[in-house]
Amino acid sequence: MGIPEAYLIIAEGNFVFSHSEGTFAGKHVAFADLFRIENGKIVEHWDAIQEVPTVGRNANGMF
């Protein structure tokens, strides 16, 4: 997996959310990760990965 480039990082309370893009299994993908922090350590992690489409429904794109 390539090193993701983060576009959005939001932290509130003991949760941190990041939205980024990178490569996974040789494909250009978007990552959404949610972490729960406790005592300075990650104790829970949820994620979603979606391939970035080459043709979008609008000119804005995913990023």
N, C-alpha and C positions, 0 to 999 in steps of 0.2 A: 504494500500500500504506500502511495506517495504521501508526503507531508501535506495535510489539508491547510488551506488558506482560510482563516476565519473572517467572516464578514460581519457577524453580529454576536456579541457576548452580553448577556444580561444576567445580573445577579440580584436576588432578592431574598432576604432571610438566609436560610441554609440551602437554597437552590441556585444553581448556575445553569443557564441555557446557552448553547452555542450553535450557530448556523454557519456551515463552512462548505467548501468544495475541495475535491481532490480526486484521486484515482483509487479504485478498488477492483481487484480482479481484472485489471487492464482497461477498465471503463471509467469515463468521466462521470463522477457522481456528486450529489449533494448529501451532506450529513446534517442531521439534527440530533443533538445530544443534550440530555438533561442529567445533571448530577445533583445528588444530595450530599452535603458536606456535614460532617459531625466531628468535633474536636480536631479540626484542621485536616481531616482525611476524607476521601471519597468513600462513602458507605453504600451508595446505590447509584446505578447508572442505567439509563434507558436511552435507546438510540433508534433512529430510522435512517435508512440509506435509500436514495432514489437515483436512478440513472438520469443524467441531464439530457433532455431530448435535443436532437440536432435541429429539429424544426419545431418552433413553438406556436402556440395559438395566438400570440401577439408579438409585437416587436420588442417588448420589454425584457424578455428572457427570464430565467430564474434568478439571476443575480444582477 
